[in-house]
């Protein structure tokens, strides 16, 4: 048999090799290591304030971190030992605490600072290290101005400094219908915060719905990226098919986000914080909060190869 091959056969073989090489590169680029550098937790928000149930359910999913909300402080501020003991019983770390809004109204400034300082002390007692900050200051009838975004950043810095005095890291959480809805707004806020006092909690679904590329944001903000909120998005909303602007937050793998691309970016930059599964509300009312978050957990294990 001749060792010579035809030009057509050579091109066919070369094409196949290139295709295989490209596929392999894509798989490795999109597939995280079996044990990612970061930890996976879950937010209690889906349980609608039933923290006891959330703690038990999240632990049963094999997750080791939980994000609690400001309602927890309200319910347990006079008996913090109870919630601390419950977290310990279920071997859960406080991955993040939702501390609430920082708004632009000067009349609210003193009260806001007191609230966030109290939350920081609560978080520290529970063994947590960080708390997230949001806002409800977005104008209803116009885009926010650059000055408003910068003012918000200054207020974040002040709250972050007070939190740091208590040993807690404050993080800014981008969000639809708030200051920081679009990637351009997020960037103005981030560029005007002090990275010593304010890090970034990137919510990939809010960021994508606001017009951004979350994988790009992971790379862009890698130096201040402290935590991630992990959820997916359907659009338009299944019940509003005629409204192109409508959307619904859903479990991981149930929407349109390029999740493999996001996780590849997280691996690329060596992200080591908390990746927090978060679902604002139950999209399919026939499911429980636990079932919704189990779908996301199974997606990470079965589709992304995560070892949780």
N, C-alpha and C positions, 0 to 999 in steps of 0.2 A: 504494500500500500504506500502511496506517495506521501511524503511529509509535507508536500505543498498543499495549501488550501486556496480556494478561489477568493477573489476580492470580495464577492458577495457574501461568502461564508465568513470571511474575516470581519466584515462590517456587521453582520448579524450577531456574531459572538461578542464583538466589542460593544454593540448596543445593549446586549443582554447584561454584560458585565457592568456597564455604566448605570443601567437601570437598577441592578441589584445593589450597586454601591450607593446610589442615591437613596434607595429605600432603606438600606441599613443606616445611613447617616440620619435620615428622618426619624427612624425609630429611636436611635440613641439620643437624638436631639430632643425628642418629645417625651421619652420615658425616663422618669427619675430613677435614682438608685432605689434598691429595695427598701432601704432605710434612709429617708431623706434627712438632710441636715437639720431641717426644721421639725417642730412638733405639731401634731394635729389636735385641735380642740374643737369645741362646739359652743355656740351661743345659746343661752337659755331663752332668748327672745321668742322663739317659736312656741314656747309653753305658756306665753301670755301672763307671766307673773307667778306661776306655780313653780317656785324654785325647788321645793322638795322633790317634786316629781321630775323636774328637769335634771337634777343632780343624779338621781337614781337611774334615769333612762340613759343619760349621756355616759355614765360609768359602765352601764351594761353593754354599750356599743363598743367598748374596749378603748375609749378615748380617755386621755389623761389630763385634759384641760377643759375649763369651762369659762365662758364669759357671762358674768352676772351684770345686772342693770341697777339703776338708781333706786328702783322699787325695793331692792334687797336691803339697801341702807335704811329705807323708811320702815321696813318690816323688822329689821334686826339691829338697829342702832343701839337699842337698850339691852340687847341680849346677843351681842356678836359672838359669844362663845358657842352658841347653839349652831350657827351656820358654819363656824370654823370646825366644830366637831363633826358636822355632817360631811363637809368636804374631806376631812381626814378619814372618816369612816369609809368613804367611797374612793379614796386614793385619787382625788382630783386636785389639781393645782388651779388657782385663780389666774387664768391666762390673760384676762383683760377685764376691766370694769367700765361700764358705760356711765360716765359721770354727768352727761347731759349737755345742755346748751351754754355757749358763750355768745351773748348777743350784744348789739351795738348801743342799746339804750343806756345812757349814762346813769339813769335812775336805778338800773338793775345791777350795776357794776359791783357795788359793795356786797349785795346779797349773793351774787354769783360767786364771788371770790370766797366767801364764807362757806357756801355749799361745796365748792370743789375742794377746799382745804379739808372739810369734814370727811368728804369722800376719800381723799388721799389717806387720811389717818385710818379710816375703815379698811381700805385696801391693804395698807401695811399690816394691820392687825391680822388680817386673813392670810397673810403670807404672799400677797400679790405684789407686783412690781410696776404696774402701769394702769393708766386709765385713759379712755378716749373722750374727745371733746367734739361736739357737733354745734349746730346753730339753727335758729328758726328766723333768721334775719334777712332772707332773700326777699327783695321787693316783688310785689304781686303783679305789677303792670309794666315792668321794664327789666332790662339787664342791670346787674349791679355795676357800680362804677369802680374804677381802679382804686379810688380813694377809700371806698367802703371795704374793699377786699384788704387793703393795707391796714386799715383801722382794725379789722377783724384779726389780722395777723398779730398786731400789737397787743390786742387783748389776750390772744392765745399765749403770747410770750409771757404776759404777766401771770396768767393762771399757771402756766408751765413752771415758772420760777417758784411760785408758792408751793406747787406740788413737789418740786425738786427739794425744797426745804424740808419736806416731810419724807424724803427718800423715795418718791414715786415719779416715774417718767410719764409725762403727758404726751398724748399723740393726737394728731388731727385726723378726723375721719371724713373723707370726701363723701358727698351725699347728694342725691337728686333733690331738687326743690329747696336747696340751701345755698348759702355762699360756698362756692366750690362745686357747682354742678358740672361745669364743662372742664375739659383739660386745661384750657387757657386760664380759667379762674383758679383752678387748683395750683397752677404754676405760680401765679401772682402771690397767692397765700404762702406757698412753700418758700418762695424766694424772699419773703419778708418776715419769716419766722426765724428765731434763733435755734439752730439745730441742737444746741445744748439743752434747751428746755422743751422743744417741740419736735417730735419725730412724726413719721407718717404711718397711719394705718390705711392701707390701700384696699378699698372695697372694689373688687374687680368688676362686679355686676353694675354697680352705680357708675363706675368710671366708663364702662363700655356704653351704657345707656346714655350717658352724658356726651357721647361722641368721641371717646378716647380709645386708645389701644392699650389694654392693661399690661400686655407683655412688654410693650415699649416703655410704659411707665415704671415697671419693675426695674428695667435697666437704667432708665433715666434717674430714678430716685434711690438707687441701690444704697447710697451712703447714709440715707436717713430712713430707710424702710424698716420699720420696727415690727409690724404685724400685717396680716392679710385677712380680709373677709372673703370667704370662698362660697360663691353661689352662682347660679346660672340665670339666664334671662330668655323668656319667650317674647317675641314681638312679631306682629301685633298681639295684644292680649287675646286669648282664645275666645273670650266673650265679646270682643270689640274688633272683629276682623276688618271692619270698614274704616277703622281709625289707625292709620299708619304710625301714629305717634304713641299709641298705647303699648303697654308692656306689662309683663308679669314676672316677678322673681320666682324662680323654681329651683328644684333640687339639682345638684351637679349632674350633668349629662342629659338633662331634660330640656335644655334650651339651645341657644345658637352660639354661645361663646366658644372661642378657640381655647378650650381648657388645656389641651396638651401644650400649646404654645406658651401659655402662662406658666405652667409648671416647668417647662424647659428653661424659661427665662429665670425663674426662681433658682433653679439648679445652677444656671450659668453664672449668676452673680454671687452664688454661695449664701443665699438667704438662710438665716439661722434662727429666726423668730418663731412666732406662733402663726400657723395657718389655721384660721378659725372658720369652721363650717358655720354659715349663718343664713337663716331663712326668716325674713321679717314676719311672715305669716304663712299659714298652711294654704298652698295653692289649690289642692284638691281636698275638699272638706270631708271626703270619705276616709281620709287618712288621719292618723294621729300625728302629733309632733314627733314622737319617736320614730314612726314609720318614715316620715319625710326625711329625717336626718340619717336614718339607716340607709336610705336610697343613696344619699351623698357619700356616706361612708363606704358602701359597697362599690360605688363607682371608683373611688380612690383605690380600693384594694383590687378589684377585678379588672378595671379598664386601664388604670394608671400604674398598677403594679406596686402600690404602696404597701409597706409592712407596718400595720398600725398596732 
